[in-house]
Amino acid sequence: GIMSRVERHFPLLPTFLNSSYYSLGKLSSAPAASHDVSGEAALAAAVHERSFKGELIVFSFNFCAIPEAINAALMLRQAGFAHFMPLSDGRATCEAMRQQLARADAEAHASTPCYFASAPNSLGGWASWGGGAGCVSAEQVSPARPCAVEQLWYVRYAVAARLLRQVGGLLFLDTDFALLRDPYTQLKAPPLSRASLVLMPDLRGSATPVNAGLWYAQGAGAPSSAARWVVEQVARRTEAVIRLPTPRKQLPPYDQAMLNDALASASRGVSTASYMCTHPRVAASSLCASGGGRPRPQLPWLREAGVRWRDVAEILSRLYLGCISGVSRLYLGCISGDLGLPRMNLGCISGVS
């Protein structure tokens, strides 16, 4: 059977054979290579090749995060969720990851493509606000001039916004996760099944109320999709920032600040710029002209049947701010295995799930 060909690199983590979204061995045959999804046809092909029952999982990585990306790919395959899309900052980074994946698991290498988007990574503003237009981390030979991870974070939101027009559900993950249970059992059942966007609250005392490392969007193909509007806003706000003139090279606000401002805007029905305006250069710009620079009170979290939620403005439908306990609770310990790769440290975040 299929499972006999899948190496169990993580003995303590489960396989979800009975999941309705078990996709291992069920995807369209895709060329296991590196693909630029800047164009619409290329993105549509990636969705056709990698999605399952309208669902897709996306995680992103740069050259330094290749060990975590390989862990993520092997963990998802072991879980039975082959419908994932690794997204990097360029072809060279994809090829470097796939070379290491071949050493770790030949079967996984043969069936795992990698993707990048050269167009959003090549915006002229990155010359002042990032590592440079078209910066690819695997091509950087000098540690004194690294690519900016903020650039990759923008690319993943730009790609995610386009994906949301083509898939029914998009699970967006950082690579420091462990699947302890089938997330779809919660995502596809009430009350989360009625939500357009599910997010994870950040730790108490954090600068922002919502963590950008995990979210799930569904039903985002509709013209008035709340989920897609929020994700598009993260990309658009970043684009607006990197168009600002700056006397010296610097980094933009991180994606979590942009996401929380977009959520605050959605919940109030009026454009809000607060968290991004803690950045000195952005605070002094017209983007924060209406009193930016001081974050507003955190989004309120209400509790219903053990799940945290928040209704948003009627014009944007309903956003569900919740927590996927099986994903957001990280497995405590170090997973090193026998992959010949650096250890991946997985910390335990108490109180998140």
C-alpha positions as CSV (number, residue, x, y, z in Angstrom):
1,G,0.0,0.0,0.0
2,I,0.9,3.7,-0.1
3,M,2.0,3.8,3.5
4,S,4.6,1.1,3.0
5,R,6.5,3.4,0.7
6,V,6.5,6.4,3.1
7,E,9.3,6.5,5.6
8,R,8.3,7.5,9.1
9,H,10.8,10.1,9.9
10,F,8.8,11.2,13.0
11,P,7.9,8.1,15.0
12,L,5.9,10.1,17.6
13,L,3.7,11.9,15.1
14,P,0.6,10.3,13.5
15,T,-0.7,9.4,10.1
16,F,-4.3,10.4,9.3
17,L,-5.3,7.4,7.1
18,N,-9.0,8.1,7.8
19,S,-8.9,11.8,7.0
20,S,-11.2,13.0,4.3
21,Y,-8.2,14.9,3.0
22,Y,-5.7,12.1,3.0
23,S,-4.1,12.9,-0.4
24,L,-0.9,10.9,-0.5
25,G,-0.7,9.1,-3.9
26,K,-3.9,10.9,-5.1
27,L,-2.5,14.0,-6.7
28,S,-2.2,14.8,-10.4
29,S,1.3,13.8,-11.6
30,A,3.4,17.0,-11.4
31,P,6.9,17.4,-12.6
32,A,9.1,17.4,-9.5
33,A,11.0,20.5,-10.4
34,S,11.2,24.2,-9.6
35,H,8.5,26.4,-11.0
36,D,8.0,30.2,-11.3
37,V,4.4,31.0,-10.5
38,S,4.5,34.7,-11.3
39,G,2.2,34.1,-14.3
40,E,-1.5,33.2,-14.0
41,A,-1.1,30.1,-16.2
42,A,1.8,28.8,-14.1
43,L,-0.1,29.4,-10.8
44,A,-3.2,27.6,-12.2
45,A,-1.1,24.7,-13.2
46,A,0.4,24.5,-9.7
47,V,-3.1,24.5,-8.2
48,H,-4.2,21.8,-10.5
49,E,-1.1,19.7,-9.7
50,R,-0.9,20.2,-5.9
51,S,-4.5,20.8,-4.6
52,F,-6.8,18.1,-3.3
53,K,-10.6,18.5,-3.0
54,G,-10.0,22.2,-3.4
55,E,-7.6,22.3,-0.5
56,L,-4.0,23.5,-0.5
57,I,-1.3,23.9,2.2
58,V,1.5,26.5,1.7
59,F,4.7,27.0,3.6
60,S,7.6,29.3,2.7
61,F,11.4,29.1,3.3
62,N,14.7,30.7,2.4
63,F,18.1,29.1,2.1
64,C,18.7,29.2,5.8
65,A,15.4,27.5,6.5
66,I,15.9,24.5,4.1
67,P,16.2,22.0,7.1
68,E,12.8,23.3,8.4
69,A,11.3,23.1,4.9
70,I,12.4,19.5,4.5
71,N,11.0,18.7,8.0
72,A,7.7,20.3,7.0
73,A,7.5,18.4,3.7
74,L,8.3,15.0,5.3
75,M,5.9,15.7,8.2
76,L,3.0,16.5,5.9
77,R,3.7,13.5,3.7
78,Q,3.8,11.2,6.8
79,A,0.5,12.8,8.0
80,G,-1.0,11.9,4.6
81,F,-1.3,15.5,3.3
82,A,0.6,15.6,0.1
83,H,-1.3,18.6,-1.1
84,F,1.3,21.1,-0.1
85,M,3.1,23.8,-2.0
86,P,6.7,24.7,-0.8
87,L,7.3,28.4,-1.7
88,S,10.9,29.9,-1.7
89,D,12.5,33.1,-2.8
90,G,13.9,31.8,-6.1
91,R,14.9,28.9,-8.3
92,A,18.3,28.4,-6.8
93,T,16.8,28.1,-3.3
94,C,14.3,25.6,-4.6
95,E,17.0,23.5,-6.2
96,A,19.1,23.6,-3.1
97,M,16.1,22.3,-1.0
98,R,15.3,19.6,-3.5
99,Q,18.9,18.4,-3.5
100,Q,18.9,18.0,0.2
101,L,15.4,16.4,0.1
102,A,16.8,13.8,-2.3
103,R,19.4,12.9,0.4
104,A,16.7,12.6,3.1
105,D,14.0,10.7,1.2
106,A,14.2,9.7,-2.5
107,E,10.4,9.0,-2.8
108,A,9.6,12.5,-1.3
109,H,12.1,14.1,-3.7
110,A,10.5,12.4,-6.7
111,S,7.1,13.7,-5.9
112,T,7.7,17.2,-4.4
113,P,8.0,20.2,-6.7
114,C,9.0,23.6,-5.4
115,Y,7.7,27.0,-6.3
116,F,8.8,30.6,-6.3
117,A,7.5,33.9,-7.7
118,S,10.1,36.1,-9.3
119,A,7.8,39.1,-10.1
120,P,6.8,40.2,-6.6
121,N,10.4,39.5,-5.5
122,S,11.7,41.9,-8.1
123,L,9.9,45.1,-7.2
124,G,12.2,48.1,-7.4
125,G,11.4,49.1,-3.9
126,W,13.4,46.1,-2.5
127,A,16.6,47.9,-3.5
128,S,15.9,50.3,-0.5
129,W,13.7,48.2,1.7
130,G,15.1,44.7,1.4
131,G,17.9,42.6,0.1
132,G,17.6,44.0,-3.4
133,A,15.2,43.4,-6.3
134,G,15.3,39.7,-7.2
135,C,17.4,38.7,-4.2
136,V,17.6,34.9,-3.9
137,S,19.1,33.7,-0.7
138,A,20.8,30.6,-2.2
139,E,22.7,32.9,-4.5
140,Q,24.1,35.2,-1.8
141,V,27.8,34.5,-1.4
142,S,28.5,37.3,1.1
143,P,26.9,37.1,4.6
144,A,27.3,40.9,4.7
145,R,24.6,41.3,2.0
146,P,21.9,38.8,2.9
147,C,18.4,38.7,1.4
148,A,15.7,40.1,3.7
149,V,13.3,37.6,5.1
150,E,10.6,40.4,5.0
151,Q,10.9,40.2,1.2
152,L,10.0,36.5,1.3
153,W,7.1,37.2,3.7
154,Y,5.7,39.7,1.2
155,V,6.0,37.2,-1.6
156,R,4.1,34.6,0.2
157,Y,1.2,36.9,0.9
158,A,1.2,38.1,-2.7
159,V,1.1,34.5,-3.9
160,A,-1.5,33.5,-1.3
161,A,-3.8,36.3,-2.3
162,R,-3.8,35.0,-5.9
163,L,-4.2,31.4,-4.7
164,L,-7.3,32.3,-2.8
165,R,-9.1,33.0,-6.1
166,Q,-8.5,29.5,-7.2
167,V,-8.7,27.2,-4.2
168,G,-11.6,26.4,-1.8
169,G,-9.4,26.3,1.3
170,L,-5.8,27.5,2.0
171,L,-3.9,26.4,5.1
172,F,-0.9,28.8,5.6
173,L,1.9,27.6,7.9
174,D,5.3,28.6,9.1
175,T,7.7,25.7,9.0
176,D,8.0,25.4,12.9
177,F,4.9,23.3,13.3
178,A,4.0,19.7,14.2
179,L,0.7,18.0,13.2
180,L,-0.6,16.3,16.4
181,R,-4.0,15.7,14.9
182,D,-6.0,16.1,11.7
183,P,-6.6,19.9,11.4
184,Y,-9.5,19.3,8.9
185,T,-11.6,17.7,11.6
186,Q,-11.9,21.1,13.2
187,L,-11.7,23.3,10.1
188,K,-14.5,21.5,8.3
189,A,-16.9,21.2,11.3
190,P,-18.9,23.9,13.0
191,P,-18.2,26.5,14.2
192,L,-15.0,26.9,12.1
193,S,-16.6,25.6,8.9
194,R,-18.8,28.7,9.0
195,A,-15.8,31.1,9.1
196,S,-14.0,32.6,6.2
197,L,-10.7,33.1,8.0
198,V,-9.3,31.3,11.0
199,L,-6.2,32.6,12.8
200,M,-4.1,31.9,15.8
201,P,-3.9,34.5,18.7
202,D,-0.4,35.5,19.7
203,L,1.0,35.0,23.1
204,R,-0.2,37.2,26.0
205,G,1.9,40.4,26.1
206,S,2.9,40.2,22.4
207,A,3.1,43.4,20.3
208,T,0.2,42.2,18.2
209,P,-2.9,40.2,19.1
210,V,-2.8,37.8,16.1
211,N,0.1,35.6,15.1
212,A,0.9,35.5,11.4
213,G,2.5,32.0,11.5
214,L,-0.7,30.1,10.9
215,W,-4.1,30.8,9.3
216,Y,-6.7,29.1,7.3
217,A,-9.0,30.7,4.7
218,Q,-11.9,29.2,2.9
219,G,-14.6,30.3,0.5
220,A,-12.3,33.1,-0.7
221,G,-13.2,32.9,-4.3
222,A,-16.3,35.0,-3.9
223,P,-15.9,38.6,-5.1
224,S,-16.6,40.0,-1.6
225,S,-14.5,37.5,0.3
226,A,-13.4,38.8,3.7
227,A,-10.4,36.4,3.9
228,R,-9.0,37.3,0.5
229,W,-9.4,41.1,1.3
230,V,-7.4,40.7,4.4
231,V,-4.6,38.7,2.7
232,E,-4.5,41.2,-0.2
233,Q,-4.3,44.0,2.2
234,V,-1.1,42.6,3.7
235,A,0.5,42.5,0.3
236,R,-0.8,46.0,-0.7
237,R,0.3,47.7,2.5
238,T,3.8,46.2,2.1
239,E,3.9,47.5,-1.5
240,A,2.9,50.9,-0.3
241,V,5.7,50.9,2.3
242,I,8.5,49.9,-0.1
243,R,7.4,52.7,-2.5
244,L,8.3,55.3,0.2
245,P,11.6,57.1,-0.4
246,T,14.2,56.4,2.3
247,P,17.6,58.0,2.8
248,R,19.2,54.7,3.9
249,K,18.6,51.0,3.3
250,Q,16.2,49.5,5.9
251,L,13.5,46.9,6.4
252,P,9.7,47.3,6.2
253,P,7.4,46.4,9.1
254,Y,7.1,42.7,9.4
255,D,4.1,40.8,7.9
256,Q,2.4,40.3,11.3
257,A,2.1,44.1,11.8
258,M,0.5,44.4,8.3
259,L,-1.9,41.4,9.0
260,N,-3.1,42.9,12.3
261,D,-3.7,46.3,10.8
262,A,-5.7,44.6,8.0
263,L,-7.7,42.6,10.6
264,A,-8.4,45.8,12.6
265,S,-9.5,47.5,9.4
266,A,-11.9,44.6,8.6
267,S,-13.3,44.5,12.1
268,R,-14.1,48.2,12.2
269,G,-15.1,48.7,8.6
270,V,-12.6,51.6,8.2
271,S,-9.0,51.6,7.1
272,T,-6.7,51.4,10.1
273,A,-2.9,51.8,10.2
274,S,-1.5,51.3,13.7
275,Y,0.9,48.4,14.1
276,M,2.8,49.2,10.9
277,C,3.1,52.7,12.1
278,T,5.4,51.8,15.0
279,H,8.1,51.8,12.3
280,P,9.8,55.2,12.4
281,R,10.0,55.8,8.7
282,V,6.4,54.6,8.0
283,A,5.1,56.6,11.0
284,A,6.5,59.8,9.4
285,S,4.7,59.1,6.1
286,S,1.3,59.8,4.7
287,L,0.4,56.1,5.3
288,C,0.1,57.0,9.0
289,A,-1.1,60.6,8.6
290,S,-4.2,59.9,10.8
291,G,-2.4,59.5,14.1
292,G,-0.4,56.4,13.3
293,G,2.5,55.2,15.4
294,R,0.5,54.1,18.5
295,P,-1.2,50.7,18.2
296,R,-4.9,50.7,19.2
297,P,-6.2,48.4,21.9
298,Q,-5.9,44.7,21.0
299,L,-8.7,43.1,19.1
300,P,-11.1,41.7,21.7
301,W,-11.3,37.9,22.0
302,L,-14.7,36.5,23.0
303,R,-15.1,32.9,24.0
304,E,-17.9,30.6,22.8
305,A,-17.9,26.8,23.2
306,G,-14.2,27.0,24.0
307,V,-13.3,28.8,20.8
308,R,-12.3,32.4,20.5
309,W,-14.0,34.5,17.9
310,R,-14.7,38.0,16.7
311,D,-17.5,39.2,14.4
312,V,-16.4,41.8,11.8
313,A,-18.2,44.5,9.9
314,E,-21.2,43.1,8.0
315,I,-19.8,44.4,4.7
316,L,-16.9,42.0,5.0
317,S,-18.8,39.0,6.1
318,R,-17.5,37.2,9.2
319,L,-13.9,36.6,10.2
320,Y,-13.3,33.9,12.7
321,L,-10.4,34.5,15.0
322,G,-9.7,31.1,16.5
323,C,-7.1,28.5,17.2
324,I,-6.5,25.2,15.6
325,S,-5.4,23.2,18.6
326,G,-3.9,20.3,16.7
327,V,-1.6,22.5,14.7
328,S,-0.8,25.5,16.8
329,R,0.4,23.5,19.8
330,L,3.9,22.6,18.9
331,Y,5.6,19.4,19.8
332,L,8.2,19.8,22.5
333,G,11.6,18.6,21.8
334,C,14.2,18.3,19.0
335,I,13.6,16.3,15.9
336,S,16.9,15.4,14.3
337,G,16.2,12.0,12.8
338,D,18.9,10.5,10.5
339,L,18.5,13.1,7.7
340,G,22.0,14.5,7.9
341,L,20.5,17.9,8.5
342,P,20.7,20.4,11.3
343,R,18.3,19.9,14.2
344,M,15.0,21.5,14.0
345,N,14.0,22.9,17.4
346,L,10.3,22.7,18.1
347,G,9.3,24.7,21.2
348,C,6.1,24.2,23.2
349,I,3.9,27.3,23.3
350,S,1.7,27.0,26.3
351,G,-1.6,28.8,26.5
352,V,-1.9,29.1,22.7
353,S,-4.2,26.2,22.2
